[in-house]
Amino acid sequence: MLKSLLSLFGVYKAYEKWLWHQVKDQAKPEHIAIVLDGNRRWAINHSLDPNIGHYYGADRTEKMLRWCLDLGVKTVTLYAFSTENFNRSREEVAELMDIFGYKLQQVLENDDIHKHRVRVKFIGRLNLLPEEVRGMIEKVEEATKDYDQHFLNFAMAYGGRAEIVDATRMIAWEVKEERLLPEDIDEKVFEQYLYTAYLPKQDPDLIIRTSGEERLSGFLLYQSAYSELCFLDVYWPEFRLIDMLRAIRTYQKRKRRFGK
């Protein structure tokens, strides 16, 4: 049994290395966005409490961010908690908020964040989050606000439609206050009012969703107009480096014409 496991591990590492060499010298996506899906289903499949899956998913997220740094990906946006997720059981939402608080403290103390000058930002209707979580968010954002080498965004209490509504509301207020003329509103102006306005590149080159579901579920609806989509039949807690590399290889093989 041990020999079989060691042999399988050797094959996996060889495949991983081969994939790495395939993608490393080609154009890589500058901005990757990921829908972190399948934590509860993974836990149920392993006869665990469904909420335990969120802990394993949080640990997998930390590994994935390390891979992105190694690959030279400049921006990562993660769909961590949607506005609809508030409709889950009170117990599960509370568990998730505890995880967020714990992991945010780890982000604050993470050497890689400071070494690689990663600016961490949270996008969404953050006023809906518990006060303790908002307090940790403020600390993390304040500690990394001057970093500009990499960008890490957590979409929390986020909805793509909500983002568009919020942007429209702010633009309407600007027009009402006569700081903006209706005839001056175009795509570039509109993008200045999105949650992602601070990013050097708002639109993801590649969006990955795990768990086998093939929809965006409201994730970056405006920004994803020309994103390449990759749906993987693997639950988030078992997402591997080879899954990331295969998604990037798929992106590299696609012809991006942007309607031309």
C-alpha positions as CSV (number, residue, x, y, z in Angstrom):
1,M,0.0,0.0,0.0
2,L,2.8,2.4,1.0
3,K,4.7,1.6,-2.2
4,S,1.6,2.3,-4.3
5,L,1.0,5.7,-2.6
6,L,4.7,6.7,-3.1
7,S,4.5,5.6,-6.7
8,L,1.3,7.6,-7.2
9,F,2.8,10.7,-5.5
10,G,5.8,10.4,-7.8
11,V,3.6,10.3,-10.9
12,Y,1.7,13.3,-9.6
13,K,4.9,15.4,-9.0
14,A,6.2,14.5,-12.4
15,Y,3.0,15.6,-14.1
16,E,2.9,18.8,-12.0
17,K,6.5,19.6,-13.0
18,W,5.7,18.9,-16.7
19,L,2.7,21.2,-16.5
20,W,4.7,23.9,-14.8
21,H,7.3,23.9,-17.7
22,Q,4.5,24.1,-20.2
23,V,2.9,27.3,-18.8
24,K,5.8,29.1,-17.2
25,D,7.3,30.7,-20.3
26,Q,4.0,31.6,-22.0
27,A,1.8,34.6,-21.4
28,K,0.0,34.1,-18.1
29,P,-3.2,35.7,-17.0
30,E,-2.5,39.0,-15.2
31,H,-5.8,38.8,-13.2
32,I,-7.3,35.5,-12.0
33,A,-10.7,35.4,-10.3
34,I,-11.9,32.2,-8.6
35,V,-15.3,31.1,-7.3
36,L,-14.4,29.0,-4.3
37,D,-17.2,26.4,-4.5
38,G,-17.8,23.0,-3.0
39,N,-16.6,23.1,0.6
40,R,-19.8,21.6,2.1
41,R,-20.2,18.9,-0.6
42,W,-16.6,17.9,-0.1
43,A,-17.1,17.5,3.7
44,I,-20.3,15.5,3.2
45,N,-18.5,13.2,0.7
46,H,-15.9,12.6,3.5
47,S,-18.6,11.9,6.1
48,L,-17.7,15.2,7.9
49,D,-19.8,18.0,9.4
50,P,-20.6,20.2,6.3
51,N,-19.3,23.3,8.1
52,I,-15.9,21.7,8.6
53,G,-15.5,21.9,4.8
54,H,-15.1,25.7,5.1
55,Y,-12.0,25.2,7.3
56,Y,-10.4,23.0,4.7
57,G,-11.4,25.4,2.0
58,A,-9.7,28.3,3.9
59,D,-6.5,26.3,4.2
60,R,-6.6,25.5,0.4
61,T,-7.0,29.2,-0.3
62,E,-3.7,30.0,1.4
63,K,-1.9,27.4,-0.7
64,M,-3.5,28.7,-3.9
65,L,-2.3,32.2,-3.2
66,R,1.3,30.9,-2.7
67,W,1.0,29.3,-6.2
68,C,-0.2,32.5,-7.7
69,L,2.8,34.4,-6.3
70,D,5.2,31.8,-7.7
71,L,3.5,32.0,-11.1
72,G,3.8,35.8,-11.1
73,V,0.0,36.5,-11.2
74,K,-0.4,40.1,-10.3
75,T,-4.1,40.2,-9.2
76,V,-6.3,37.6,-7.6
77,T,-10.0,38.1,-6.8
78,L,-11.8,35.5,-4.7
79,Y,-15.5,35.0,-4.4
80,A,-15.6,34.2,-0.6
81,F,-19.2,35.1,0.5
82,S,-22.1,36.4,-1.6
83,T,-25.1,38.5,-0.5
84,E,-27.2,35.4,-1.0
85,N,-25.1,33.4,1.4
86,F,-26.7,35.3,4.3
87,N,-29.8,33.1,3.6
88,R,-27.9,30.1,4.9
89,S,-28.5,28.8,8.4
90,R,-27.5,31.2,11.2
91,E,-25.1,28.5,12.5
92,E,-23.3,28.3,9.2
93,V,-23.1,32.0,8.7
94,A,-21.7,32.5,12.2
95,E,-19.1,29.7,11.5
96,L,-18.0,31.4,8.3
97,M,-17.6,34.7,10.0
98,D,-15.4,33.1,12.7
99,I,-13.3,31.6,10.0
100,F,-13.0,35.0,8.2
101,G,-11.9,36.7,11.4
102,Y,-9.3,34.1,12.1
103,K,-7.9,34.0,8.6
104,L,-7.9,37.8,8.4
105,Q,-5.6,37.8,11.4
106,Q,-3.3,35.4,9.6
107,V,-3.3,37.6,6.5
108,L,-2.2,40.5,8.6
109,E,0.7,38.5,10.0
110,N,1.6,36.7,6.7
111,D,5.2,37.4,5.7
112,D,4.4,36.8,2.0
113,I,1.9,39.6,2.0
114,H,4.5,42.1,3.2
115,K,7.5,40.6,1.3
116,H,5.7,40.7,-2.0
117,R,3.9,44.0,-1.3
118,V,0.4,42.6,-1.8
119,R,-2.4,45.1,-1.4
120,V,-5.4,43.4,0.2
121,K,-8.9,44.8,-0.4
122,F,-12.4,43.7,0.3
123,I,-15.2,44.4,-2.1
124,G,-19.0,44.1,-1.6
125,R,-21.6,45.5,0.8
126,L,-19.3,45.3,3.7
127,N,-21.7,47.1,6.0
128,L,-23.7,43.8,6.1
129,L,-20.8,42.0,7.8
130,P,-20.5,41.7,11.6
131,E,-18.6,44.6,13.4
132,E,-15.7,42.3,14.4
133,V,-15.1,41.2,10.8
134,R,-15.3,44.8,9.6
135,G,-12.8,45.8,12.2
136,M,-10.3,43.1,11.0
137,I,-10.9,44.2,7.4
138,E,-10.0,47.8,8.2
139,K,-6.8,46.6,9.9
140,V,-5.7,44.5,6.9
141,E,-6.6,47.2,4.4
142,E,-4.8,49.8,6.4
143,A,-1.6,47.7,6.8
144,T,-1.4,47.0,3.0
145,K,-2.8,50.2,1.5
146,D,0.6,51.4,0.2
147,Y,1.5,48.1,-1.5
148,D,1.3,47.9,-5.3
149,Q,3.2,44.9,-6.5
150,H,0.3,42.4,-6.2
151,F,-3.4,42.8,-5.5
152,L,-5.6,40.4,-3.5
153,N,-9.3,41.0,-3.4
154,F,-11.9,39.2,-1.3
155,A,-15.5,39.5,-2.5
156,M,-17.5,39.4,0.7
157,A,-21.2,40.2,1.0
158,Y,-20.8,40.6,-2.7
159,G,-23.2,40.5,-5.6
160,G,-22.6,41.5,-9.2
161,R,-26.0,43.1,-9.5
162,A,-25.6,44.8,-6.2
163,E,-22.3,46.3,-7.5
164,I,-23.9,47.6,-10.6
165,V,-26.8,49.1,-8.6
166,D,-24.4,50.7,-6.1
167,A,-22.3,52.2,-9.0
168,T,-25.4,53.5,-10.7
169,R,-26.6,55.1,-7.4
170,M,-23.3,56.9,-6.9
171,I,-23.4,58.2,-10.5
172,A,-27.0,59.4,-10.0
173,W,-25.9,61.3,-6.9
174,E,-23.0,62.9,-8.7
175,V,-25.4,64.0,-11.5
176,K,-27.9,65.4,-8.9
177,E,-25.1,67.3,-7.2
178,E,-24.0,68.6,-10.7
179,R,-20.6,67.1,-10.4
180,L,-21.2,65.0,-13.4
181,L,-23.1,65.6,-16.7
182,P,-25.3,62.7,-18.0
183,E,-23.7,63.1,-21.5
184,D,-20.3,62.5,-20.0
185,I,-21.2,59.0,-18.7
186,D,-19.5,56.3,-20.7
187,E,-17.9,52.9,-19.9
188,K,-14.7,54.5,-18.5
189,V,-16.7,56.8,-16.2
190,F,-18.9,53.9,-15.1
191,E,-15.9,51.7,-14.2
192,Q,-14.7,54.4,-11.8
193,Y,-17.6,53.7,-9.5
194,L,-17.2,49.9,-9.4
195,Y,-15.9,48.2,-6.3
196,T,-12.8,47.2,-8.3
197,A,-12.0,50.8,-9.5
198,Y,-8.7,50.9,-7.6
199,L,-7.2,47.9,-9.5
200,P,-4.7,48.5,-12.4
201,K,-6.7,45.8,-14.3
202,Q,-10.3,45.4,-13.3
203,D,-11.3,42.7,-15.8
204,P,-10.2,39.2,-15.0
205,D,-8.4,37.4,-17.8
206,L,-9.4,34.0,-16.4
207,I,-12.3,33.0,-14.1
208,I,-12.1,29.6,-12.5
209,R,-15.1,27.9,-10.7
210,T,-14.7,24.7,-8.8
211,S,-17.2,22.0,-7.9
212,G,-18.5,21.3,-11.4
213,E,-21.1,24.1,-11.5
214,E,-21.0,26.1,-14.7
215,R,-22.3,29.5,-13.9
216,L,-20.9,32.8,-12.5
217,S,-23.6,33.2,-9.8
218,G,-23.3,37.0,-10.0
219,F,-19.5,37.1,-9.8
220,L,-18.0,40.2,-11.4
221,L,-20.9,40.5,-13.9
222,Y,-19.6,43.8,-15.4
223,Q,-15.9,42.9,-15.4
224,S,-16.3,39.4,-16.8
225,A,-17.5,40.4,-20.3
226,Y,-14.4,39.1,-22.0
227,S,-13.0,36.8,-19.3
228,E,-12.0,33.3,-20.2
229,L,-14.1,30.8,-18.1
230,C,-12.8,27.5,-16.8
231,F,-15.1,25.2,-14.8
232,L,-13.5,22.4,-12.9
233,D,-15.1,19.3,-11.6
234,V,-13.2,19.3,-8.3
235,Y,-14.4,20.6,-4.9
236,W,-12.5,23.6,-3.6
237,P,-10.8,21.8,-0.6
238,E,-9.1,19.4,-3.1
239,F,-8.1,22.0,-5.6
240,R,-4.4,21.2,-6.6
241,L,-1.6,22.9,-8.2
242,I,-2.1,20.8,-11.3
243,D,-5.7,22.1,-11.5
244,M,-4.4,25.7,-11.4
245,L,-1.8,24.9,-14.1
246,R,-4.3,23.1,-16.3
247,A,-6.6,26.1,-16.1
248,I,-3.8,28.4,-17.1
249,R,-2.7,26.1,-19.9
250,T,-6.3,26.2,-21.2
251,Y,-6.3,30.0,-21.0
252,Q,-3.0,30.1,-23.0
253,K,-4.4,27.9,-25.8
254,R,-7.5,30.1,-26.3
255,K,-7.5,32.9,-28.9
256,R,-8.5,36.2,-27.3
257,R,-10.0,38.5,-30.0
258,F,-12.2,40.8,-27.8
259,G,-14.8,40.9,-30.5
260,K,-12.3,41.9,-33.3
